[in-house]
Amino acid sequence: MAEPIRIPEITLNDGTAFAELGLGTYKLNGEEGIAAIEAGIGSGYRLLDTAVNYGNEREVGEAVRRSGIDRDEIIVTTKVPGRHHGFDEAIASGIESNGVLGLDRIDLLLIHWPNPSVGKYVETYKGLLELRERGIVRSVGVSNFTIRMLEELIAETGTAPAVNQVELHPYFPQAELRAFHNEHGIRTESWSPLARRSELLEEEGVVALAEKYGVTPTQLVLRWHTLLGATPIPKSASPERQRENADVFGFDLDPDDMDQLSSLERGRLWDADPEHHEEM
Ligand SMILES: NC(=O)c1ccc[n+]([C@@H]2O[C@H](COP(=O)([O-])OP(=O)(O)OC[C@H]3O[C@@H](n4cnc5c(N)ncnc54)[C@H](OP(=O)(O)O)[C@@H]3O)[C@@H](O)[C@H]2O)c1
């Protein structure tokens, strides 16, 4: 078997280690899902992204146990769904996820969507902080939060989340939000970093740049994320594509080429503006 790829680490604002690139697991379910996630760990992925709503926390926990890699080397992220918003509800949700994962603790727990019309994301966040106090969760973060919502969390609790996981790809580079994250020490994590394999990877400009660097379009785009200072979590069910996606740390991109990729901006691809889009 090929050597695992070494994915560099950074340090989060709470002092814990985090990876510069991780594995998305949406749709990796059942035995096939376990095998795919285990293959990812074998290729070198140490950051795994799941959620209650993906229905595969059990699979992620099982893949970690089967991998033979020291549990403490792996960073498992899961997410509290909209239907579990509220202080007590979030605590119960985290405790349940921890049981399903079966890995002693959750490394990073996120609020999956803010659901502003419900009006409970601050209470939910306080529930996550309580889980951290109790040692059930190591790091606390959010997903799909806007600058306004982050400001509210910081004002209400004095604690900036360690991570904000948001839609981010060359079609939606999120420059303003990333600048805010940088000011507050919040790590940007990119969901759908490949724009879910839309036409992005076939864009003429993307293909030409990939040729210039002697990499694949996917590798070019993932390197763009890491050089922006974001952690992409590409999902792939295929061990070959997982390896291709992780193998992006051996080249750099010129600033002009970074800008060229960012200039593909056209906005959110799925109309999921967190001020309006809600998920339960
Ligand atoms: N917080 C949130 O609200 C939220 C929302 C969406 C997603 N997420 C997280 O982000 C993760 C990634 O996002 P995503 O799954 O939506 O999209 P993505 O990672 O941008 O794209 C995944 C798609 O690209 C394909 N692919 C992967 N590597 C490839 C390669 N090297 N060449 C060609 N095709 C490739 C995959 O197919 P194969 O599997 O066949 O390779 C899959 O169809 C999710 O799995 C989930 O963990 C979070």
The ligand as an SDF file (V2000), in Angstrom:
LIG
                    3D

 48 52  0  0  0  0  0  0  0  0999 V2000
  -22.0110   22.3960    6.9300 N   0  0  0  0  0  0  0  0  0  0  0  0
  -22.7930   22.2500    5.8850 C   0  0  0  0  0  0  0  0  0  0  0  0
  -23.8910   22.8210    5.8290 O   0  0  0  0  0  0  0  0  0  0  0  0
  -22.3360   21.3840    4.7580 C   0  0  0  0  0  0  0  0  0  0  0  0
  -23.0210   21.4260    3.5160 C   0  0  0  0  0  0  0  0  0  0  0  0
  -22.5320   20.6160    2.4740 C   0  0  0  0  0  0  0  0  0  0  0  0
  -21.4270   19.8040    2.6760 C   0  0  0  0  0  0  0  0  0  0  0  0
  -20.8050   19.7510    3.8920 N   0  0  0  0  0  0  0  0  0  0  0  0
  -19.6140   18.9000    4.1330 C   0  0  0  0  0  0  0  0  0  0  0  0
  -18.6750   19.1710    3.1080 O   0  0  0  0  0  0  0  0  0  0  0  0
  -18.2860   17.9520    2.4840 C   0  0  0  0  0  0  0  0  0  0  0  0
  -17.8710   18.1890    1.0500 C   0  0  0  0  0  0  0  0  0  0  0  0
  -18.9170   18.8150    0.3100 O   0  0  0  0  0  0  0  0  0  0  0  0
  -19.7340   18.0680   -0.8480 P   0  0  0  0  0  0  0  0  0  0  0  0
  -19.7120   16.6020   -0.6080 O   0  0  0  0  0  0  0  0  0  0  0  0
  -21.0440   18.7570   -0.9180 O   0  0  0  0  0  0  0  0  0  0  0  0
  -18.9790   18.5000   -2.1790 O   0  0  0  0  0  0  0  0  0  0  0  0
  -17.4710   18.4150   -2.7670 P   0  0  0  0  0  0  0  0  0  0  0  0
  -16.5540   17.8040   -1.7910 O   0  0  0  0  0  0  0  0  0  0  0  0
  -17.1990   19.7610   -3.3170 O   0  0  0  0  0  0  0  0  0  0  0  0
  -17.6780   17.4600   -4.0200 O   0  0  0  0  0  0  0  0  0  0  0  0
  -17.9740   16.1010   -3.8700 C   0  0  0  0  0  0  0  0  0  0  0  0
  -18.2260   15.5420   -5.2750 C   0  0  0  0  0  0  0  0  0  0  0  0
  -17.0290   15.6380   -6.0480 O   0  0  0  0  0  0  0  0  0  0  0  0
  -16.6280   14.3530   -6.5010 C   0  0  0  0  0  0  0  0  0  0  0  0
  -15.1500   14.2970   -6.4270 N   0  0  0  0  0  0  0  0  0  0  0  0
  -14.3770   14.2810   -5.3130 C   0  0  0  0  0  0  0  0  0  0  0  0
  -13.0730   14.2580   -5.6140 N   0  0  0  0  0  0  0  0  0  0  0  0
  -13.0060   14.2640   -6.9760 C   0  0  0  0  0  0  0  0  0  0  0  0
  -11.9470   14.2300   -7.9010 C   0  0  0  0  0  0  0  0  0  0  0  0
  -10.6640   14.1820   -7.4820 N   0  0  0  0  0  0  0  0  0  0  0  0
  -12.2310   14.2450   -9.2260 N   0  0  0  0  0  0  0  0  0  0  0  0
  -13.5230   14.2820   -9.6500 C   0  0  0  0  0  0  0  0  0  0  0  0
  -14.5750   14.3060   -8.8190 N   0  0  0  0  0  0  0  0  0  0  0  0
  -14.3270   14.3020   -7.4930 C   0  0  0  0  0  0  0  0  0  0  0  0
  -17.2790   13.3620   -5.5580 C   0  0  0  0  0  0  0  0  0  0  0  0
  -17.5380   12.1360   -6.2150 O   0  0  0  0  0  0  0  0  0  0  0  0
  -16.9030   10.7210   -5.7070 P   0  0  0  0  0  0  0  0  0  0  0  0
  -17.3660   10.5030   -4.2950 O   0  0  0  0  0  0  0  0  0  0  0  0
  -17.4950    9.7290   -6.6670 O   0  0  0  0  0  0  0  0  0  0  0  0
  -15.4140   10.8660   -5.8390 O   0  0  0  0  0  0  0  0  0  0  0  0
  -18.5870   14.0760   -5.2320 C   0  0  0  0  0  0  0  0  0  0  0  0
  -19.5390   13.8610   -6.2760 O   0  0  0  0  0  0  0  0  0  0  0  0
  -19.5310   17.0680    2.6590 C   0  0  0  0  0  0  0  0  0  0  0  0
  -19.2500   15.7000    2.4260 O   0  0  0  0  0  0  0  0  0  0  0  0
  -19.8880   17.3990    4.0740 C   0  0  0  0  0  0  0  0  0  0  0  0
  -19.0330   16.6980    4.9700 O   0  0  0  0  0  0  0  0  0  0  0  0
  -21.2330   20.5540    4.9220 C   0  0  0  0  0  0  0  0  0  0  0  0
  1  2  1  0
  2  3  2  0
  2  4  1  0
  4  5  1  0
  4 48  2  0
  5  6  2  0
  6  7  1  0
  7  8  2  0
  8  9  1  0
  8 48  1  0
  9 10  1  0
  9 46  1  0
 10 11  1  0
 11 12  1  0
 11 44  1  0
 12 13  1  0
 13 14  1  0
 14 15  2  0
 14 16  1  0
 14 17  1  0
 17 18  1  0
 18 19  2  0
 18 20  1  0
 18 21  1  0
 21 22  1  0
 22 23  1  0
 23 24  1  0
 23 42  1  0
 24 25  1  0
 25 26  1  0
 25 36  1  0
 26 27  1  0
 26 35  1  0
 27 28  2  0
 28 29  1  0
 29 30  1  0
 29 35  2  0
 30 31  1  0
 30 32  2  0
 32 33  1  0
 33 34  2  0
 34 35  1  0
 36 37  1  0
 36 42  1  0
 37 38  1  0
 38 39  2  0
 38 40  1  0
 38 41  1  0
 42 43  1  0
 44 45  1  0
 44 46  1  0
 46 47  1  0
M  CHG  2   8   1  16  -1
M  END
$$$$
